[in-house]
Amino acid sequence: MACAWLAPAALAADVPALSFEQARERLEQVSDALAAAQAGVRNKQDLQDATHYLRLPEITGDVRRMQFQKTLNLPLGSLAPVAEAFGIESPLEFVERDWRTRPIITATLPLYSGGLIPAAQQAAQAATTMAQAEREAQRQSLSLQLVQAYFGQQLAEQAVQVRREVRDGLERHLQDAQKLEREGFATKAQRLQANVARDKAEREYQKAVNDLATLQQALATLLRSGGTVGTSSPLFVISAPLGTREEFERSALQRHPQVDRMRALAAQAEQGVRVQQAKLKPQLYLFGQYDLRRRDALLTDADWAFGIGLRYTFLSPNARPLQVSAARAQLEQAQSGISEVENQLQLGVSKAWNELDTARAQFRLLDSSIAQAEENLRLQELSFREGQATSLDVIDARLALGGARVERAQAAYQFDVALAQLLEVSGQLQRYDDFRRRADKVLE
């Protein structure tokens, strides 16, 4: 579904009611955390693309402006006696001191790197995969926060409605008690009971209003709306089973971003071992060199040169065998981390599954309790008017009905959040709207 939201600066103070799907689309557009994660993916992708050029030649230019002195000794050999006759000593000594400019271009092409280049390429690919997994984890975390804030506001609205109805009902009961007291059919104590109950209901209503304002601010802040956001998707419950626990466990092990992240981390660690091992091997390369200013060349400088080179480090202060051992330990750590994440995900699926089942059962039981509470209230109000019940009986019936309705809304909210947690831990939170549309119980 398309959404016309552009940027926080362009938003009006009052935002129209959004469905949950619209709210999630908006969240993905305005979330700074998601934007940061996306930038991280672009960073790793660019670095991965850069490794595609590692097998190309490296061409460098080196320009030196230098002062030098060159001393050259030339023995005369058999000509020495003749030179001595002319006062020339052997050997001849030539000294040259001058300023020279030495511009040289050098090209180097790797032929064999000991596995360093493919290891760097695969490590960069794993880093990109890891960044993508972190972005998806951030998206799912934000979606879970949205479920809690969005349907938390729905729950608060339900609570305000119920508390208002309880307060209004007790206000009517107080008026009935005052009327019956004047007519002599109710005592002053009964009227005072009704008055106290009405005042308490007013306090609870005001608390519910303040709680709603807090949750409205939380949702507005999450969506960067600049004003209160209306919610058009109601609390819901799905009576039918959503699938088996084993299906969600398999999905968690296959799809959860944390599993992908740990596997990518293990892949990076594996390439880290290859990198350290490559440092123990020789490197083979082609090279070429060209002098751009031959007139300033020294006697030992070539006009141009090309060939093949072999480089091997015999001794290094980096303790290369220990570096290999450290890389292998890091690989073992990453592999153990995968197992730990998988165990935690299975535990998370079990916990969310049980909470979902509990919330569904509570909602179903409260549904029937509300019907009984409504009938009880009707009978108690009728009996009170006829002098067959006390004011306290009516108050208790009214409060029992209000409490049951609030508890049912809380059960629906707990179901909605548990469903989101179950889908998040199984890596399927993008399917939340699909499940929401299957709901057969909604609280308007």
C-alpha positions as CSV (number, residue, x, y, z in Angstrom):
1,M,0.0,0.0,0.0
2,A,1.5,3.3,-1.0
3,C,2.0,6.0,1.6
4,A,2.4,9.7,0.9
5,W,4.5,10.6,3.9
6,L,7.8,12.3,2.9
7,A,9.7,13.9,5.8
8,P,9.0,15.0,9.4
9,A,9.2,18.7,8.4
10,A,6.4,18.3,5.9
11,L,4.0,16.8,8.4
12,A,0.9,18.5,9.8
13,A,0.3,18.8,13.5
14,D,-2.7,16.5,13.3
15,V,-2.0,13.2,11.6
16,P,-5.0,11.2,10.3
17,A,-5.7,7.7,11.6
18,L,-3.4,5.1,10.3
19,S,-3.8,1.4,9.9
20,F,-1.1,-0.8,11.3
21,E,0.3,-1.4,7.8
22,Q,0.4,2.3,7.1
23,A,2.1,3.0,10.4
24,R,4.8,0.4,9.7
25,E,5.4,1.9,6.2
26,R,5.8,5.3,7.8
27,L,8.1,4.0,10.5
28,E,10.5,2.5,7.9
29,Q,10.6,5.9,6.1
30,V,11.3,8.1,9.2
31,S,13.3,5.8,11.5
32,D,16.8,7.1,12.1
33,A,17.9,3.7,13.4
34,L,16.8,2.0,10.2
35,A,18.5,4.7,8.1
36,A,21.7,4.1,10.0
37,A,21.5,0.4,9.4
38,Q,20.8,0.9,5.7
39,A,23.9,3.2,5.5
40,G,25.9,0.4,7.1
41,V,24.8,-2.0,4.4
42,R,25.8,0.5,1.7
43,N,29.2,0.8,3.4
44,K,29.9,-2.9,3.4
45,Q,28.5,-3.3,-0.1
46,D,30.9,-0.7,-1.5
47,L,33.8,-2.4,0.3
48,Q,32.8,-5.7,-1.1
49,D,32.7,-4.2,-4.6
50,A,36.1,-2.7,-4.1
51,T,37.6,-6.2,-3.6
52,H,36.7,-7.1,-7.2
53,Y,39.7,-5.1,-8.3
54,L,42.3,-6.7,-6.1
55,R,43.6,-8.8,-9.1
56,L,44.1,-5.8,-11.3
57,P,47.6,-4.2,-11.6
58,E,48.6,-1.4,-9.2
59,I,50.1,1.5,-11.0
60,T,52.0,4.1,-9.0
61,G,53.9,7.3,-9.9
62,D,57.0,8.3,-7.9
63,V,58.5,11.8,-8.4
64,R,61.6,12.7,-6.5
65,R,63.5,16.0,-6.5
66,M,66.9,15.1,-5.0
67,Q,70.4,16.3,-4.6
68,F,73.1,13.6,-4.9
69,Q,76.8,13.1,-5.0
70,K,78.4,10.2,-7.0
71,T,82.0,9.2,-6.7
72,L,83.4,6.9,-9.5
73,N,86.8,5.2,-9.4
74,L,88.2,4.0,-12.7
75,P,91.4,1.9,-12.6
76,L,93.7,2.5,-15.6
77,G,95.2,-0.9,-15.6
78,S,98.0,-1.3,-18.3
79,L,97.6,2.4,-19.2
80,A,98.8,3.4,-15.7
81,P,102.6,3.8,-16.7
82,V,101.6,6.0,-19.6
83,A,99.2,8.1,-17.4
84,E,101.9,8.5,-14.8
85,A,104.2,10.1,-17.5
86,F,101.6,12.8,-17.9
87,G,101.1,13.2,-14.2
88,I,97.8,11.3,-14.0
89,E,97.4,9.0,-11.1
90,S,95.6,5.7,-11.1
91,P,92.8,5.0,-10.5
92,L,90.9,8.0,-11.9
93,E,88.4,9.5,-9.6
94,F,85.3,11.3,-10.8
95,V,83.0,13.2,-8.4
96,E,79.5,14.5,-9.6
97,R,77.2,16.5,-7.4
98,D,73.9,17.8,-8.8
99,W,70.1,18.2,-8.4
100,R,68.0,15.8,-10.4
101,T,64.3,15.1,-10.9
102,R,63.4,11.4,-11.0
103,P,59.8,10.7,-12.2
104,I,59.1,6.9,-12.4
105,I,56.0,4.9,-13.1
106,T,55.8,1.4,-11.6
107,A,53.1,-1.3,-12.3
108,T,52.7,-4.4,-10.2
109,L,50.4,-7.3,-11.0
110,P,49.8,-10.0,-8.4
111,L,50.0,-13.6,-9.7
112,Y,49.9,-15.6,-6.5
113,S,49.0,-14.1,-3.0
114,G,49.0,-17.3,-1.0
115,G,45.2,-17.1,-0.8
116,L,45.1,-13.5,0.6
117,I,43.0,-12.0,-2.2
118,P,40.2,-14.6,-2.3
119,A,40.1,-14.5,1.5
120,A,39.7,-10.8,1.5
121,Q,36.9,-11.0,-1.1
122,Q,35.0,-13.6,0.8
123,A,35.4,-11.8,4.1
124,A,34.0,-8.6,2.5
125,Q,31.0,-10.6,1.2
126,A,30.4,-12.0,4.6
127,A,30.6,-8.5,6.1
128,T,27.9,-7.4,3.7
129,T,25.7,-10.3,4.7
130,M,26.3,-9.4,8.3
131,A,25.3,-5.8,7.7
132,Q,22.1,-6.9,5.9
133,A,21.3,-9.2,8.8
134,E,21.8,-6.4,11.3
135,R,19.5,-4.2,9.2
136,E,16.8,-6.8,9.2
137,A,17.2,-7.3,12.9
138,Q,16.8,-3.6,13.4
139,R,13.7,-3.6,11.2
140,Q,12.1,-6.4,13.1
141,S,13.0,-4.7,16.4
142,L,11.3,-1.5,15.3
143,S,8.3,-3.4,14.1
144,L,8.0,-5.1,17.5
145,Q,8.2,-1.7,19.2
146,L,5.5,-0.5,16.8
147,V,3.2,-3.3,17.8
148,Q,3.6,-2.5,21.4
149,A,3.0,1.2,20.9
150,Y,0.3,1.0,18.3
151,F,-1.9,-1.6,20.1
152,G,-0.9,-0.2,23.5
153,Q,-2.6,3.0,22.4
154,Q,-5.6,0.9,21.3
155,L,-5.7,-0.8,24.7
156,A,-5.5,2.6,26.4
157,E,-8.4,3.9,24.3
158,Q,-10.4,0.8,25.3
159,A,-9.6,1.4,28.9
160,V,-10.7,5.1,28.7
161,Q,-14.0,4.0,27.1
162,V,-14.6,1.4,29.8
163,R,-13.7,3.7,32.6
164,R,-15.9,6.4,31.2
165,E,-18.8,4.0,31.0
166,V,-18.2,2.8,34.5
167,R,-18.1,6.4,35.8
168,D,-21.2,7.3,33.9
169,G,-23.0,4.2,35.1
170,L,-22.1,4.9,38.7
171,E,-23.2,8.6,38.2
172,R,-26.6,7.3,37.2
173,H,-26.6,4.9,40.1
174,L,-25.8,7.8,42.5
175,Q,-28.7,9.8,41.1
176,D,-31.0,6.8,41.6
177,A,-29.7,6.4,45.2
178,Q,-30.3,10.1,45.8
179,K,-33.9,9.9,44.4
180,L,-34.7,6.7,46.5
181,E,-33.2,8.4,49.6
182,R,-35.5,11.3,49.2
183,E,-38.4,8.9,48.8
184,G,-37.4,6.9,51.8
185,F,-36.5,3.7,49.9
186,A,-32.7,4.0,50.4
187,T,-30.6,4.9,53.3
188,K,-28.0,7.6,53.6
189,A,-25.3,5.0,53.9
190,Q,-26.3,3.6,50.5
191,R,-26.2,7.0,48.9
192,L,-22.7,7.6,50.4
193,Q,-21.5,4.3,49.1
194,A,-22.7,5.3,45.6
195,N,-21.0,8.7,46.0
196,V,-17.7,7.1,47.0
197,A,-17.8,4.6,44.2
198,R,-18.6,7.4,41.7
199,D,-15.6,9.4,42.9
200,K,-13.3,6.4,42.7
201,A,-14.5,5.7,39.2
202,E,-13.8,9.3,38.2
203,R,-10.2,9.0,39.5
204,E,-9.7,5.8,37.5
205,Y,-11.1,7.5,34.5
206,Q,-8.7,10.4,34.8
207,K,-5.8,8.0,35.2
208,A,-6.9,6.1,32.1
209,V,-7.0,9.4,30.2
210,N,-3.4,10.3,31.3
211,D,-2.2,6.8,30.5
212,L,-3.7,7.2,27.0
213,A,-1.9,10.6,26.6
214,T,1.4,9.0,27.5
215,L,0.9,6.2,25.0
216,Q,-0.2,8.6,22.3
217,Q,3.0,10.5,22.8
218,A,5.1,7.3,22.6
219,L,3.5,6.4,19.3
220,A,3.8,9.9,17.9
221,T,7.5,10.0,18.9
222,L,8.1,6.6,17.3
223,L,6.5,7.7,14.0
224,R,8.0,11.2,14.1
225,S,4.5,12.6,13.5
226,G,4.6,15.9,15.4
227,G,1.1,15.2,16.6
228,T,-1.2,12.6,17.9
229,V,-1.6,9.6,15.6
230,G,-5.0,7.9,15.3
231,T,-5.1,4.1,15.1
232,S,-7.7,2.4,12.9
233,S,-6.6,-1.2,13.3
234,P,-8.4,-2.6,16.4
235,L,-7.1,-5.1,18.9
236,F,-7.7,-8.6,17.7
237,V,-7.5,-12.3,18.6
238,I,-7.2,-15.4,16.3
239,S,-9.1,-18.3,17.7
240,A,-7.8,-20.9,15.3
241,P,-4.3,-22.4,15.7
242,L,-1.5,-20.5,13.9
243,G,0.5,-23.6,13.1
244,T,2.7,-26.0,15.2
245,R,5.4,-24.9,17.5
246,E,7.9,-27.0,15.6
247,E,7.2,-25.0,12.4
248,F,8.1,-21.8,14.2
249,E,11.2,-23.3,15.7
250,R,12.4,-24.4,12.2
251,S,11.6,-21.0,10.8
252,A,13.6,-19.4,13.7
253,L,16.7,-21.4,12.9
254,Q,16.4,-20.7,9.2
255,R,15.2,-17.1,9.0
256,H,16.1,-15.2,12.1
257,P,18.5,-12.3,11.4
258,Q,20.7,-13.2,14.4
259,V,21.4,-16.6,13.0
260,D,22.4,-15.0,9.7
261,R,24.5,-12.5,11.5
262,M,26.4,-15.2,13.5
263,R,26.9,-17.3,10.4
264,A,28.3,-14.3,8.6
265,L,30.5,-13.6,11.6
266,A,31.8,-17.2,11.4
267,A,32.4,-16.8,7.7
268,Q,34.5,-13.7,8.4
269,A,36.4,-15.5,11.1
270,E,37.1,-18.4,8.7
271,Q,38.5,-16.0,6.1
272,G,40.5,-14.4,8.9
273,V,42.3,-17.8,9.4
274,R,43.0,-17.9,5.7
275,V,44.4,-14.4,5.7
276,Q,46.8,-15.3,8.6
277,Q,47.8,-18.5,6.8
278,A,48.5,-16.6,3.6
279,K,51.1,-14.4,5.4
280,L,53.2,-17.6,5.9
281,K,53.3,-18.2,2.1
282,P,55.3,-16.5,-0.6
283,Q,53.8,-14.0,-3.0
284,L,54.5,-13.9,-6.8
285,Y,54.0,-10.8,-8.9
286,L,54.8,-9.2,-12.2
287,F,56.3,-5.7,-12.3
288,G,57.2,-3.1,-14.8
289,Q,59.0,0.3,-14.5
290,Y,59.5,3.2,-16.8
291,D,61.7,6.3,-16.5
292,L,59.9,9.5,-17.7
293,R,63.1,11.7,-17.5
294,R,66.0,9.8,-18.8
295,R,68.3,12.7,-19.1
296,D,68.4,13.0,-15.3
297,A,68.9,9.2,-14.8
298,L,71.8,8.0,-12.7
299,L,74.3,5.6,-14.0
300,T,72.6,2.7,-12.3
301,D,69.1,3.6,-13.3
302,A,67.4,1.7,-16.1
303,D,65.3,3.4,-18.8
304,W,62.7,0.7,-18.4
305,A,62.4,-2.7,-16.8
306,F,59.9,-5.5,-16.4
307,G,60.0,-8.9,-14.9
308,I,58.6,-11.3,-12.3
309,G,59.2,-11.1,-8.6
310,L,59.0,-13.4,-5.6
311,R,58.5,-12.0,-2.1
312,Y,58.8,-14.1,1.1
313,T,59.0,-13.0,4.7
314,F,61.4,-15.2,6.7
315,L,61.1,-13.5,10.0
316,S,58.4,-11.1,11.3
317,P,57.9,-9.5,14.7
318,N,54.2,-10.2,14.3
319,A,54.6,-13.8,15.5
320,R,52.6,-15.2,12.5
321,P,52.0,-18.7,13.9
322,L,50.3,-17.1,17.0
323,Q,48.3,-14.9,14.7
324,V,47.0,-18.0,13.0
325,S,46.1,-19.6,16.3
326,A,44.3,-16.5,17.5
327,A,42.2,-16.5,14.2
328,R,41.3,-20.1,14.8
329,A,40.2,-19.3,18.3
330,Q,38.0,-16.5,16.9
331,L,36.4,-19.0,14.5
332,E,35.6,-21.4,17.3
333,Q,34.1,-18.5,19.3
334,A,31.8,-17.6,16.3
335,Q,30.8,-21.2,15.8
336,S,29.9,-21.6,19.4
337,G,27.9,-18.3,19.2
338,I,25.8,-19.9,16.4
339,S,24.8,-22.8,18.7
340,E,24.0,-20.4,21.6
341,V,21.8,-18.2,19.4
342,E,20.0,-21.3,18.1
343,N,19.3,-22.4,21.7
344,Q,18.1,-19.0,22.7
345,L,15.8,-18.8,19.7
346,Q,14.2,-22.2,20.5
347,L,13.6,-21.0,24.1
348,G,12.2,-17.7,22.7
349,V,9.8,-19.5,20.4
350,S,8.6,-21.7,23.3
351,K,8.1,-18.7,25.6
352,A,6.2,-16.6,23.0
353,W,4.1,-19.7,22.0
354,N,3.0,-20.2,25.6
355,E,2.2,-16.5,26.1
356,L,0.1,-16.5,22.9
357,D,-1.8,-19.6,24.0
358,T,-2.4,-18.1,27.5
359,A,-3.7,-14.8,26.1
360,R,-6.0,-16.6,23.7
361,A,-7.5,-18.7,26.5
362,Q,-7.9,-15.7,28.8
363,F,-9.7,-13.8,26.0
364,R,-12.1,-16.7,25.4
365,L,-12.9,-17.1,29.1
366,L,-13.4,-13.3,29.6
367,D,-15.7,-13.2,26.6
368,S,-18.2,-15.4,28.4
369,S,-17.6,-13.7,31.8
370,I,-18.6,-10.3,30.3
371,A,-22.0,-11.7,29.1
372,Q,-22.6,-12.9,32.7
373,A,-21.4,-9.6,34.2
374,E,-23.8,-7.6,31.9
375,E,-26.7,-9.8,32.9
376,N,-25.8,-9.6,36.6
377,L,-25.6,-5.8,36.4
378,R,-29.0,-5.6,34.8
379,L,-30.5,-7.7,37.5
380,Q,-28.8,-5.8,40.4
381,E,-30.0,-2.4,39.0
382,L,-33.5,-3.7,38.7
383,S,-33.5,-5.2,42.1
384,F,-32.1,-2.0,43.6
385,R,-34.9,0.1,42.2
386,E,-37.3,-2.3,43.6
387,G,-35.6,-2.3,47.0
388,Q,-34.4,-5.9,46.7
389,A,-30.7,-5.2,46.4
390,T,-28.3,-2.8,48.1
391,S,-26.3,0.0,46.6
392,L,-23.1,-2.1,47.2
393,D,-24.5,-4.9,45.1
394,V,-25.0,-2.5,42.1
395,I,-21.6,-1.0,42.6
396,D,-19.9,-4.4,42.7
397,A,-21.8,-5.5,39.6
398,R,-20.8,-2.4,37.7
399,L,-17.1,-2.6,38.7
400,A,-17.1,-6.3,37.9
401,L,-18.3,-5.6,34.4
402,G,-15.8,-2.8,33.9
403,G,-13.0,-4.9,35.2
404,A,-13.9,-7.8,32.9
405,R,-14.0,-5.6,29.9
406,V,-10.6,-4.1,30.7
407,E,-9.1,-7.5,31.3
408,R,-10.5,-8.7,28.0
409,A,-8.8,-5.8,26.2
410,Q,-5.6,-6.5,28.1
411,A,-5.8,-10.2,27.0
412,A,-6.3,-9.1,23.3
413,Y,-3.3,-6.7,23.7
414,Q,-1.2,-9.5,25.2
415,F,-2.2,-11.8,22.3
416,D,-1.2,-9.2,19.7
417,V,2.2,-8.6,21.4
418,A,2.8,-12.3,21.9
419,L,2.0,-12.9,18.2
420,A,4.5,-10.2,17.2
421,Q,7.1,-11.7,19.6
422,L,6.5,-15.2,18.1
423,L,6.9,-14.0,14.6
424,E,9.9,-11.9,15.4
425,V,11.8,-14.7,17.1
426,S,10.9,-17.0,14.2
427,G,12.1,-14.4,11.6
428,Q,8.6,-13.8,10.2
429,L,7.5,-10.5,11.5
430,Q,6.8,-9.2,8.0
431,R,3.8,-11.6,8.0
432,Y,2.2,-9.9,11.0
433,D,-0.4,-8.1,8.8
434,D,-1.3,-11.5,7.1
435,F,-2.1,-13.0,10.5
436,R,-3.9,-9.8,11.6
437,R,-6.3,-10.1,8.7
438,R,-7.2,-13.7,9.8
439,A,-8.5,-12.4,13.1
440,D,-12.1,-13.6,14.0
441,K,-12.3,-11.5,17.2
442,V,-11.8,-7.7,17.2
443,L,-12.4,-5.0,19.8
444,E,-13.9,-2.0,18.1
